[in-house]
Amino acid sequence: MRVAVDEYSFVYVKLALLKSLLMSPEDNQKIKTFNNLDSLGTFTKRFFPNFSPKEHNIIEFERSLWNIYFDIVEKIIVASPESIQIFLKSLLIRYEIWNIKQAVYGIVEESSIEDILDQIYFKPGIMLERDKFISNLTMAKSIKGIYKIIKKTPYEKIIEKSLQEFEKSGEIFYFENELDKYNFTNMINKIEFLPNREKKLISPYIYSQIDYYNLNLIYRALYNGISVDSIKPYVIFHGFLFSESQINQLSSSSSLDEFLSYLAMILKDKKEFDFLSELLEKPDPDIWAKLSSYFLNQFLINFKEDIISDIQISSLAFIFKIILLKEMEINDIRAQAVKLSII
C-alpha cells in the first residue's frame, strides 16, 4: 500500500497546477453572458492555456479547445500510476471512434480530404499508439479501401460487419451503434484490471454512463419509430441504476409512452435520481440531450473534497474531476459560441 500512496502523492503534486484551470460554478454561468466571440474567447483563455483559434469561426474555436483538452489529458496520463494509465487511455477510445465515424462519413459522402481532416483530432490516436491507422483511414477512397485499412485493428470485425450492413441497406445506424457499444464494453473490460480501491471509485462512473447510453439508445429508437428489436443487440445489460431485468424491460417497450411509464416506476423509489423527472415530463430531444450531463453531475457528487479522506482516493478523484469537468466546460463554451454565431 505504501507504494500506491507514494505514487498518488506524486500525482497530486504533479497535477496541482491544473486545479487553477477548472471553472467555478460562477465561471460556468458567466459563459452564457458573453455577446460576441471575441469576449468569449478572451474569457476562455484563462482556463484553456494557449487557446488560439486559427480563424474566427466555430470550427476553429472548437478545434482549439479540444486540442488543448487532449494535451491536458496527456499530462494526466503521464503523471498517473501505471495501474490506471491503461484505463485512462480507454477513455480516449470514444474520441478515436469520433475520428473513425468522421472519416467513414466523409468517404461515403465523397467529401474532400480537407473537409474530412477538419473533423479529425489526431492526438487521441497518438496517445493510443494508433495514429497511423487514423491517418490512413482519412486517405481511403472507398468502402473497399476502408476494409484494407482496418485489418489487424481492434475495430476490424466491428467495422466490417456494420459496413456490410450499410452496403445492403444504406443505413448507417448499425455502423454507429456497433462502435458506440464497443466503446463501453471496452471500458467494462478495462475496469477488471484496476486495483480494488480504484475500481470501487471508477465503476459507478462507467456504469452510470452505460445507463445513459442504454436509455438514450432506446429513447431515440422509440421517438423515431425504429423497431426496438433492431436496437436490442446494442443494449448493454449492465448498469449503475438499473438491473439486468429492468434494462431488458425498458428495451422491450412497445411505445415511447410505455418506456417512459416504466422508467418513472423504476425511479419513484430512487430519490437521488429526481433530476430525471424533467425528462419524463417533457420527453423531447432537446431535454433528453441533457441526460449525459445529469448522470455525470450525479457521479461528480462523489468527488466532493470534504468526503474524501486520504491522498490515494483524493488524487484519483482529482484526476477524474479534471478530465470530466474540462470536457463539460468545452461543451458549455461551444454551446454559447454556436448561439452567438446564430444571432
C-alpha positions as CSV (number, residue, x, y, z in Angstrom):
1,M,0.0,0.0,0.0
2,R,3.0,2.3,0.7
3,V,4.0,2.3,-2.9
4,A,0.4,3.2,-4.0
5,V,0.2,6.1,-1.6
6,D,3.6,7.5,-2.7
7,E,2.5,7.2,-6.3
8,Y,-0.7,9.1,-5.7
9,S,1.1,11.8,-3.6
10,F,3.3,12.4,-6.7
11,V,0.2,12.6,-8.9
12,Y,-1.5,15.2,-6.6
13,V,1.6,17.4,-6.5
14,K,2.2,17.0,-10.3
15,L,-1.4,17.9,-11.2
16,A,-1.9,20.7,-8.6
17,L,-1.3,23.4,-11.2
18,L,-4.2,22.1,-13.3
19,K,-6.6,22.9,-10.5
20,S,-6.5,26.6,-11.5
21,L,-7.8,25.7,-14.9
22,L,-11.1,24.4,-13.6
23,M,-14.0,26.8,-13.8
24,S,-16.1,27.6,-10.8
25,P,-19.9,27.4,-11.0
26,E,-19.9,31.2,-11.3
27,D,-17.5,31.0,-14.3
28,N,-19.8,28.5,-15.9
29,Q,-22.7,30.9,-15.6
30,K,-20.6,33.8,-16.9
31,I,-20.1,31.9,-20.2
32,K,-23.8,32.5,-21.0
33,T,-23.4,36.3,-20.6
34,F,-21.0,37.0,-23.5
35,N,-22.5,38.5,-26.6
36,N,-19.6,38.1,-29.1
37,L,-16.9,35.5,-29.9
38,D,-14.1,37.9,-29.0
39,S,-15.1,38.4,-25.4
40,L,-16.0,34.7,-25.0
41,G,-12.5,33.8,-26.4
42,T,-10.7,36.2,-24.1
43,F,-12.5,34.7,-21.1
44,T,-11.8,31.1,-22.3
45,K,-8.0,31.7,-22.4
46,R,-8.0,31.9,-18.6
47,F,-9.0,28.2,-18.4
48,F,-7.5,26.8,-21.6
49,P,-3.8,27.8,-22.0
50,N,-2.7,28.7,-25.5
51,F,-6.3,28.9,-26.7
52,S,-5.9,30.5,-30.1
53,P,-8.2,29.6,-33.0
54,K,-6.6,29.9,-36.4
55,E,-9.7,31.5,-37.8
56,H,-12.7,33.4,-36.3
57,N,-15.3,30.6,-36.7
58,I,-17.0,27.9,-34.7
59,I,-15.0,25.0,-36.2
60,E,-11.6,26.5,-35.3
61,F,-12.9,27.7,-31.9
62,E,-13.9,24.1,-31.1
63,R,-10.7,22.5,-32.6
64,S,-8.5,24.7,-30.4
65,L,-10.4,23.8,-27.3
66,W,-10.3,20.0,-27.9
67,N,-6.6,20.1,-28.9
68,I,-5.8,21.8,-25.5
69,Y,-8.0,19.3,-23.7
70,F,-6.1,16.4,-25.2
71,D,-2.8,18.0,-24.1
72,I,-4.2,18.2,-20.6
73,V,-5.3,14.6,-20.7
74,E,-1.9,13.5,-21.9
75,K,-0.3,15.3,-18.9
76,I,-2.6,13.5,-16.6
77,I,-1.9,10.1,-18.1
78,V,1.8,10.5,-18.0
79,A,1.6,11.6,-14.3
80,S,-0.7,8.8,-13.3
81,P,0.3,5.5,-11.7
82,E,0.7,2.7,-14.1
83,S,-2.2,0.8,-12.5
84,I,-4.7,3.2,-14.1
85,Q,-2.9,4.5,-17.1
86,I,-4.4,1.8,-19.3
87,F,-7.9,2.6,-18.0
88,L,-7.4,6.3,-18.6
89,K,-6.3,5.6,-22.2
90,S,-9.5,3.6,-22.6
91,L,-11.4,6.9,-22.1
92,L,-9.8,8.1,-25.3
93,I,-11.4,5.4,-27.4
94,R,-14.6,7.4,-27.9
95,Y,-12.6,10.2,-29.5
96,E,-10.9,7.7,-31.7
97,I,-14.4,6.4,-32.6
98,W,-15.4,10.0,-33.4
99,N,-12.5,10.1,-35.8
100,I,-13.5,6.8,-37.4
101,K,-17.0,8.0,-37.9
102,Q,-16.0,11.3,-39.4
103,A,-13.5,9.6,-41.8
104,V,-16.1,7.0,-42.9
105,Y,-18.9,9.5,-43.3
106,G,-16.6,11.7,-45.4
107,I,-15.6,8.7,-47.6
108,V,-19.2,7.6,-48.1
109,E,-20.3,11.1,-48.9
110,E,-17.3,11.6,-51.2
111,S,-16.1,14.7,-49.2
112,S,-12.8,16.3,-49.9
113,I,-9.8,15.3,-47.8
114,E,-9.7,18.8,-46.5
115,D,-13.2,18.6,-45.2
116,I,-12.6,15.2,-43.6
117,L,-9.4,16.5,-41.9
118,D,-11.3,19.4,-40.4
119,Q,-13.3,16.9,-38.3
120,I,-10.3,14.8,-37.2
121,Y,-8.3,15.0,-33.9
122,F,-5.0,13.1,-34.2
123,K,-3.9,13.4,-30.6
124,P,-6.0,10.6,-29.2
125,G,-4.6,8.2,-31.8
126,I,-1.1,9.3,-30.9
127,M,-1.7,8.6,-27.2
128,L,-3.2,5.2,-28.1
129,E,-0.3,4.5,-30.5
130,R,-2.6,4.1,-33.5
131,D,-2.1,7.5,-35.2
132,K,-1.1,5.8,-38.5
133,F,-4.4,4.0,-38.5
134,I,-6.5,7.2,-38.4
135,S,-4.2,8.9,-40.9
136,N,-4.5,6.1,-43.3
137,L,-8.3,5.9,-42.8
138,T,-8.7,9.5,-43.8
139,M,-7.0,8.7,-47.1
140,A,-9.2,5.8,-48.1
141,K,-11.1,6.4,-51.4
142,S,-13.9,3.9,-51.0
143,I,-15.5,1.4,-48.6
144,K,-13.3,-1.3,-50.2
145,G,-10.3,0.8,-49.2
146,I,-11.6,1.0,-45.6
147,Y,-11.7,-2.8,-45.4
148,K,-8.0,-2.9,-46.1
149,I,-7.0,-0.3,-43.6
150,I,-9.0,-1.7,-40.6
151,K,-7.1,-5.1,-40.9
152,K,-5.4,-6.1,-37.6
153,T,-7.0,-3.2,-35.6
154,P,-9.5,-3.6,-32.7
155,Y,-12.2,-2.3,-35.0
156,E,-11.7,-4.9,-37.8
157,K,-14.7,-7.1,-37.2
158,I,-17.0,-4.3,-35.9
159,I,-16.5,-2.0,-38.9
160,E,-16.5,-4.9,-41.4
161,K,-19.8,-6.2,-40.1
162,S,-21.5,-2.8,-39.9
163,L,-20.3,-1.6,-43.3
164,Q,-21.6,-4.8,-44.9
165,E,-25.0,-3.9,-43.4
166,F,-24.7,-0.4,-44.7
167,E,-23.9,-1.6,-48.2
168,K,-27.0,-3.8,-48.1
169,S,-29.4,-1.4,-46.6
170,G,-27.9,2.1,-47.0
171,E,-28.5,2.6,-43.2
172,I,-25.6,4.0,-41.2
173,F,-27.4,3.1,-37.9
174,Y,-25.6,-0.2,-37.5
175,F,-22.2,1.3,-38.0
176,E,-22.7,4.0,-35.3
177,N,-24.2,1.7,-32.7
178,E,-21.6,-1.1,-33.2
179,L,-18.8,1.5,-32.5
180,D,-20.7,3.1,-29.5
181,K,-21.3,-0.3,-27.9
182,Y,-17.6,-1.2,-28.3
183,N,-16.6,2.0,-26.5
184,F,-18.5,0.9,-23.4
185,T,-17.7,-2.8,-23.5
186,N,-14.0,-1.9,-23.8
187,M,-14.2,0.2,-20.6
188,I,-16.0,-2.6,-18.8
189,N,-13.2,-4.9,-19.7
190,K,-10.5,-2.4,-18.6
191,I,-12.2,-2.0,-15.1
192,E,-11.3,-5.5,-14.3
193,F,-7.6,-4.7,-14.4
194,L,-7.9,-1.9,-11.8
195,P,-6.9,-2.4,-8.2
196,N,-9.9,-2.7,-5.8
197,R,-9.9,0.8,-4.4
198,E,-9.7,2.4,-7.9
199,K,-12.3,0.0,-9.2
200,K,-14.7,1.0,-6.4
201,L,-14.5,4.7,-7.2
202,I,-14.4,4.4,-11.1
203,S,-17.0,1.7,-11.6
204,P,-20.0,4.0,-10.8
205,Y,-18.9,6.4,-13.4
206,I,-18.7,3.8,-16.2
207,Y,-21.9,2.1,-15.3
208,S,-23.8,5.4,-14.9
209,Q,-22.6,6.3,-18.4
210,I,-23.9,2.9,-19.6
211,D,-27.2,3.8,-18.1
212,Y,-27.2,7.0,-20.2
213,Y,-26.2,5.1,-23.3
214,N,-28.9,2.5,-22.8
215,L,-31.7,5.0,-22.1
216,N,-30.6,7.3,-25.0
217,L,-30.5,4.3,-27.4
218,I,-33.9,3.1,-26.5
219,Y,-35.4,6.6,-26.4
220,R,-34.1,7.6,-29.8
221,A,-35.4,4.4,-31.3
222,L,-38.9,4.8,-29.9
223,Y,-39.0,8.5,-30.6
224,N,-38.0,8.0,-34.3
225,G,-40.3,5.0,-34.8
226,I,-37.4,2.4,-35.0
227,S,-38.2,-1.1,-34.0
228,V,-36.8,-1.9,-30.5
229,D,-35.9,-5.4,-31.9
230,S,-33.3,-3.7,-34.2
231,I,-31.6,-1.8,-31.3
232,K,-31.7,-4.6,-28.7
233,P,-28.3,-6.2,-29.9
234,Y,-26.7,-2.9,-29.0
235,V,-28.2,-2.6,-25.5
236,I,-25.6,-3.3,-22.7
237,F,-27.1,-5.4,-19.9
238,H,-25.1,-3.7,-17.1
239,G,-25.7,-0.5,-15.3
240,F,-25.4,1.5,-12.1
241,L,-29.1,2.5,-11.7
242,F,-30.8,-0.4,-13.5
243,S,-30.8,-4.2,-13.0
244,E,-30.4,-6.5,-16.0
245,S,-34.1,-7.4,-15.8
246,Q,-35.1,-3.7,-15.7
247,I,-32.9,-2.9,-18.7
248,N,-34.5,-5.8,-20.6
249,Q,-38.0,-4.5,-19.7
250,L,-37.1,-1.0,-20.9
251,S,-35.6,-2.3,-24.1
252,S,-38.8,-4.3,-24.7
253,S,-41.1,-1.3,-24.6
254,S,-43.6,-1.2,-27.5
255,S,-44.0,2.6,-27.4
256,L,-42.4,5.8,-26.1
257,D,-45.3,6.2,-23.5
258,E,-44.7,2.6,-22.3
259,F,-41.0,3.2,-22.0
260,L,-41.4,6.5,-20.0
261,S,-44.1,4.9,-17.8
262,Y,-41.9,2.0,-16.8
263,L,-38.9,4.3,-16.3
264,A,-41.0,6.5,-14.0
265,M,-42.0,3.4,-12.0
266,I,-38.3,2.4,-11.5
267,L,-37.3,5.9,-10.5
268,K,-40.0,6.6,-8.0
269,D,-38.1,4.9,-5.1
270,K,-34.7,6.4,-6.1
271,K,-34.8,9.9,-4.8
272,E,-31.2,10.6,-5.7
273,F,-32.3,10.5,-9.3
274,D,-35.1,13.0,-9.1
275,F,-33.1,15.0,-11.7
276,L,-34.6,12.7,-14.3
277,S,-38.1,13.9,-13.6
278,E,-37.9,16.7,-16.2
279,L,-37.0,14.2,-18.9
280,L,-40.2,12.2,-18.1
281,E,-42.4,15.3,-18.1
282,K,-41.0,16.7,-21.3
283,P,-39.8,13.8,-23.5
284,D,-38.4,15.8,-26.4
285,P,-34.9,15.6,-27.9
286,D,-33.7,19.0,-26.6
287,I,-34.4,18.0,-23.0
288,W,-33.2,14.4,-23.5
289,A,-29.8,15.7,-24.8
290,K,-29.0,16.8,-21.3
291,L,-29.2,13.3,-19.9
292,S,-25.4,12.6,-20.1
293,S,-24.7,15.8,-18.1
294,Y,-27.2,14.8,-15.5
295,F,-25.6,11.4,-15.0
296,L,-22.2,12.9,-14.9
297,N,-23.1,15.5,-12.3
298,Q,-24.5,12.8,-10.1
299,F,-21.3,10.9,-10.4
300,L,-19.2,14.0,-9.6
301,I,-21.1,14.5,-6.3
302,N,-18.9,11.6,-5.0
303,F,-15.9,13.8,-5.6
304,K,-16.6,16.5,-3.0
305,E,-13.4,17.1,-1.2
306,D,-15.0,17.1,2.2
307,I,-15.9,13.4,1.9
308,I,-12.5,12.3,0.6
309,S,-10.2,11.4,3.5
310,D,-6.9,10.0,2.0
311,I,-4.4,11.0,-0.5
312,Q,-4.8,8.0,-2.8
313,I,-8.6,8.4,-3.3
314,S,-8.3,12.2,-3.3
315,S,-5.8,12.1,-6.1
316,L,-7.8,9.7,-8.1
317,A,-10.9,11.9,-7.7
318,F,-8.8,14.9,-8.8
319,I,-7.8,13.1,-12.0
320,F,-11.4,12.4,-12.9
321,K,-12.6,15.9,-11.9
322,I,-10.2,17.5,-14.3
323,I,-10.9,15.1,-17.2
324,L,-14.6,15.2,-16.8
325,L,-15.2,18.8,-15.9
326,K,-12.9,20.2,-18.7
327,E,-15.0,18.2,-21.2
328,M,-18.2,19.7,-19.8
329,E,-16.6,23.2,-20.0
330,I,-15.9,22.7,-23.6
331,N,-19.4,21.7,-24.3
332,D,-20.7,24.8,-22.5
333,I,-18.3,27.1,-24.3
334,R,-19.2,25.5,-27.6
335,A,-22.9,25.9,-27.0
336,Q,-22.5,29.6,-26.3
337,A,-20.3,30.0,-29.4
338,V,-22.9,28.3,-31.6
339,K,-25.6,30.6,-30.1
340,L,-23.6,33.7,-30.8
341,S,-23.0,32.5,-34.4
342,I,-26.7,32.2,-35.0
343,I,-27.6,35.7,-33.5
